[in-house]
Amino acid sequence: MEIHCDGCTKEMRDWETIHMVKFDKWYVGHFNCLLNLKKKLNLNRPIKWDKLEGKKDNQKDSDGKMAP
């Protein structure tokens, strides 16, 4: 599954931590990109953050292959 950063639109890699933030809807991507997006949207109200850790060196993907 391909996940693209909502801030910079680059494809997220398996090893990258995917950050999620809820403004008026959920956005996903790199932490710094989401901070910049918050500034662009001019939001001052409280927001909700969450994250999904990327794969570690010794973890296997869904096909049973080692992560690159």
C-alpha positions in Angstrom: 0.0 0.0 0.0 1.4 3.4 -0.9 1.0 6.2 1.5 1.8 9.8 0.4 2.6 12.6 2.8 -0.2 15.2 2.7 2.4 18.0 3.3 5.0 17.3 0.7 3.1 14.7 -1.4 6.2 12.3 -1.4 5.6 8.6 -1.0 6.3 7.4 2.5 8.8 4.5 2.8 8.3 1.4 4.9 10.9 2.4 7.5 9.6 6.0 8.0 7.3 6.8 10.9 3.9 7.9 9.6 2.5 10.8 11.7 -1.2 11.4 11.7 -2.9 14.7 12.8 -6.5 15.6 13.0 -7.4 19.2 12.1 -10.8 19.2 10.5 -10.0 15.7 9.0 -7.1 13.3 9.4 -3.8 14.1 7.5 -0.8 11.7 7.3 2.8 12.2 6.5 6.2 13.4 7.8 6.1 15.3 11.2 7.7 18.5 9.9 5.5 18.5 6.8 2.4 18.3 9.0 3.6 21.1 11.2 4.1 23.3 8.0 0.6 22.2 6.8 -0.8 23.4 10.2 0.8 26.8 9.6 -0.5 27.0 6.0 -4.0 26.2 7.2 -3.6 28.9 10.0 -4.9 26.6 12.7 -4.7 27.7 16.4 -7.1 25.3 18.0 -6.0 22.1 19.7 -5.3 19.2 17.4 -4.9 15.4 17.9 -1.7 13.7 17.0 -0.9 10.0 16.5 1.8 8.0 14.8 2.6 4.6 13.3 6.2 3.5 13.7 8.1 2.4 10.6 9.6 -1.1 10.2 12.7 -1.9 12.2 15.7 -3.7 10.6 14.7 -7.2 11.8 10.9 -7.0 11.0 9.3 -8.8 8.1 6.7 -7.4 5.8 3.4 -9.1 5.0 5.1 -11.3 2.4 7.5 -12.7 5.0 10.4 -10.8 3.5 12.9 -8.9 5.5 12.4 -5.1 5.4 15.1 -3.3 3.2 
